[in-house]
């Protein structure tokens, strides 16, 4: 599968997540306070909850249901109750548009 356009970068609000589905894969897009755009698996590994409904703090996204935080850079859980990571995807910016290939995750 090749990268698909998911939205324009201007559609993202700083420190808020936007849920997109690419090739059947739910992804949370986040524009952090530094302006960097991250794409992380949208499903918490602890409770099958949408992470895009959670909170952004620094370089982490927090699940609203049980408080597990995941690194936006690595997908690794930063605290319990989650202990399994979520996938992190490469973001391609082309002329202000965001493209993601959900079959390719970042090697961390």
C-alpha positions as CSV (number, residue, x, y, z in Angstrom):
1,X,0.0,0.0,0.0
2,X,1.3,3.5,-0.7
3,X,0.8,6.5,1.5
4,X,-2.6,8.1,1.4
5,X,-3.6,11.7,2.0
6,X,-5.4,11.9,5.4
7,X,-5.9,15.7,5.8
8,X,-4.3,19.1,5.4
9,X,-1.8,20.1,8.1
10,X,-3.8,23.2,8.6
11,X,-6.8,21.1,9.8
12,X,-4.8,20.0,13.0
13,X,-5.2,22.0,16.2
14,X,-2.1,22.2,18.4
15,X,-2.2,19.8,21.3
16,X,-5.4,18.0,20.1
17,X,-5.7,14.7,18.4
18,X,-7.6,14.0,15.2
19,X,-8.8,10.5,14.5
20,X,-8.4,9.3,10.9
21,X,-8.7,5.8,9.4
22,X,-6.3,4.8,6.7
23,X,-6.6,1.4,5.0
24,X,-8.8,0.3,7.9
25,X,-6.2,1.3,10.5
26,X,-7.4,3.9,13.1
27,X,-4.7,6.5,13.6
28,X,-4.5,9.5,16.0
29,X,-2.8,12.6,14.4
30,X,-1.3,15.1,16.8
31,X,0.3,18.4,16.2
32,X,2.4,19.1,19.4
33,X,3.2,22.4,20.9
34,X,6.5,22.5,18.9
35,X,4.5,22.2,15.6
36,X,5.6,18.6,14.9
37,X,3.0,16.2,13.6
38,X,2.8,12.7,14.9
39,X,0.8,9.7,13.8
40,X,0.2,7.0,16.4
41,X,-2.2,4.0,16.6
42,X,-5.5,5.3,17.9
43,X,-6.4,2.3,20.1
44,X,-5.1,2.1,23.7
45,X,-3.5,-1.3,24.3
46,X,-5.0,-1.5,27.8
47,X,-8.7,-0.9,27.3
48,X,-9.5,-0.7,23.5
49,X,-10.2,3.1,23.9
50,X,-9.7,5.7,21.2
51,X,-6.6,7.7,22.1
52,X,-7.7,10.6,19.9
53,X,-10.3,11.4,22.6
54,X,-7.5,11.7,25.2
55,X,-5.2,14.5,26.3
56,X,-1.9,15.7,24.8
57,X,0.9,16.7,27.2
58,X,4.3,17.5,25.8
59,X,5.3,14.5,23.7
60,X,2.7,12.1,25.1
61,X,-0.9,11.2,24.5
62,X,-3.0,10.1,27.5
63,X,-6.0,7.7,27.4
64,X,-8.9,9.4,29.0
65,X,-10.3,6.2,30.4
66,X,-7.5,4.8,32.6
67,X,-4.7,7.4,32.4
68,X,-2.1,5.4,30.4
69,X,0.2,7.7,28.5
70,X,2.0,6.8,25.3
71,X,5.1,8.5,23.8
72,X,4.2,10.2,20.5
73,X,7.7,9.5,19.3
74,X,8.0,5.7,20.1
75,X,4.5,4.5,21.0
76,X,5.9,3.1,24.2
77,X,3.6,3.3,27.3
78,X,5.0,5.7,29.9
79,X,2.9,4.4,32.8
80,X,0.5,1.7,33.8
81,X,-2.0,0.2,33.4
82,X,-0.9,-0.1,29.7
83,X,2.3,-2.1,29.1
84,X,2.1,-2.8,25.4
85,X,3.2,-0.1,22.9
86,X,1.0,1.3,20.1
87,X,2.3,1.6,16.5
88,X,3.9,4.9,15.3
89,X,3.6,5.8,11.6
90,X,5.8,8.0,9.4
91,X,4.2,11.3,8.5
92,X,4.9,12.7,5.0
93,X,4.1,16.3,4.4
94,X,3.6,17.2,0.7
95,X,2.4,20.7,-0.2
96,X,0.7,21.1,3.2
97,X,-1.1,17.8,3.0
98,X,-0.4,14.9,5.4
99,X,0.2,11.4,3.9
100,X,0.5,8.1,5.9
101,X,1.1,4.5,4.8
102,X,-0.5,2.4,7.6
103,X,1.5,-0.7,6.6
104,X,4.8,1.0,7.5
105,X,5.6,1.7,11.1
106,X,8.6,3.7,12.4
107,X,11.5,1.6,13.5
108,X,12.4,2.8,17.0
